[in-house]
Amino acid sequence: MVEQTVVGAKAALAAFVNPEKLAFFPKFFKSGPGQYGEGDQFLGVTVPNVRSVAKQFSGLTEAEIYELMHSVIHEHRLLGLIMLVAKWKKAKTDSAQQELFDFYLRLVHEGRVNNWDLVDTSAPYFGMYLIGKPDAMELLERLARSEKLWERRVAIMFTFASIRASKLGRGPADFGPTIQIAEILLHDRHDLIHKAVGWMLREVGNRDIAELQKFLSRYAAEMPRTMLRYSIEKLEAEERKTWLAAKSS
C-alpha cells in the first residue's frame, strides 16, 4: 500500500513529467509577466495523470490538501482540488458538506484557486452546496463583484450546479442564479469572464432555449462579442446570424 503523504504524492506526480507539456503549459496558462497566470510554475503533467495520482493518494487529509494548495506548482494545486472534490462527492451529511465548502471558499479567498482550469475543475461541484441556501445569492453576488478575477469566475461557475440540479438529484433546474450573475458580469473587463458567462448561458439554452433567447433579447447588443459567441454556439446557424447582427447594429 502506498504511504499517504504529501511528499509521496508530489513524487508520484513528478514521475509523469512530460518535457513537451512543461514547455507548453506556461504559454497555455498565460504565466508570463502581466498575464493572468503570472508567476505560475508547472511540472508538465497532464490532467489524466494528475487524476491517477489523486486516486492513488485519496487518503490525504484536508490539512495535507491545504499544504498542496499552497505549492507554487500548478499541478500540485490541481491535485489538491481533485482530491477535495472527491471528498465532497463522498460527504453525506450537511455538516461535512459545509466544512468542505467553507474550506474550498477559504482557498478561493486566499488566491489558491487561481487559474481557469482550477476553477472549472472544482467550482461546479462546490456550487451544489448553495442550492436551496437562503443566503446563496448574497455570496454569489459578492464574489461576482470582487476585484479578483478568479473570485468572479468562481461566482459564475458555482451556478453550473443550479443549471444541472435535476441531473444531480437536487431538485428542478434553476436558471435564476446564472441569469443574475451573468447580468452583473455583463460588462466585465476580462475575456476569461466573457467565456465563462457565455458558456453558462449556453448551458441554460441547452435546457431551455426560451430562457436563453429572453436574455439575448435584452442584452445581445451590449454583450461582449466573445460572451455572445459562446452563448449562441449551439443555436441554429440562421439564429446565430440574427443575434450577431443585433450585436453589430
Rosetta blueprint (number, residue, H / E / L):
1 M L
2 V L
3 E L
4 Q L
5 T L
6 V H
7 V H
8 G H
9 A H
10 K H
11 A H
12 A H
13 L H
14 A H
15 A L
16 F L
17 V L
18 N L
19 P H
20 E H
21 K H
22 L H
23 A H
24 F H
25 F H
26 P H
27 K H
28 F H
29 F L
30 K L
31 S L
32 G L
33 P L
34 G L
35 Q L
36 Y L
37 G L
38 E L
39 G L
40 D L
41 Q E
42 F L
43 L L
44 G L
45 V L
46 T L
47 V H
48 P H
49 N H
50 V H
51 R H
52 S H
53 V H
54 A H
55 K H
56 Q H
57 F L
58 S L
59 G L
60 L L
61 T L
62 E H
63 A H
64 E H
65 I H
66 Y H
67 E H
68 L H
69 M H
70 H L
71 S L
72 V L
73 I E
74 H H
75 E H
76 H H
77 R H
78 L H
79 L H
80 G H
81 L H
82 I H
83 M H
84 L H
85 V H
86 A H
87 K H
88 W H
89 K H
90 K H
91 A L
92 K L
93 T L
94 D H
95 S H
96 A H
97 Q H
98 Q H
99 E H
100 L H
101 F H
102 D H
103 F H
104 Y H
105 L H
106 R H
107 L H
108 V H
109 H H
110 E L
111 G L
112 R L
113 V L
114 N L
115 N L
116 W H
117 D H
118 L H
119 V H
120 D H
121 T H
122 S H
123 A H
124 P H
125 Y H
126 F H
127 G H
128 M H
129 Y H
130 L H
131 I L
132 G L
133 K L
134 P L
135 D L
136 A H
137 M H
138 E H
139 L H
140 L H
141 E H
142 R H
143 L H
144 A H
145 R L
146 S L
147 E L
148 K L
149 L H
150 W H
151 E H
152 R H
153 R H
154 V H
155 A H
156 I H
157 M H
158 F H
159 T L
160 F H
161 A H
162 S H
163 I H
164 R L
165 A L
166 S L
167 K L
168 L L
169 G L
170 R L
171 G L
172 P L
173 A L
174 D L
175 F L
176 G H
177 P H
178 T H
179 I H
180 Q H
181 I H
182 A H
183 E H
184 I H
185 L L
186 L L
187 H L
188 D L
189 R L
190 H L
191 D H
192 L H
193 I H
194 H H
195 K H
196 A H
197 V H
198 G H
199 W H
200 M H
201 L H
202 R H
203 E H
204 V H
205 G H
206 N H
207 R H
208 D L
209 I H
210 A H
211 E H
212 L H
213 Q H
214 K H
215 F H
216 L H
217 S H
218 R H
219 Y H
220 A L
221 A L
222 E L
223 M L
224 P L
225 R H
226 T H
227 M H
228 L H
229 R H
230 Y H
231 S H
232 I L
233 E L
234 K L
235 L L
236 E L
237 A H
238 E H
239 E H
240 R H
241 K H
242 T H
243 W H
244 L H
245 A H
246 A H
247 K H
248 S H
249 S L
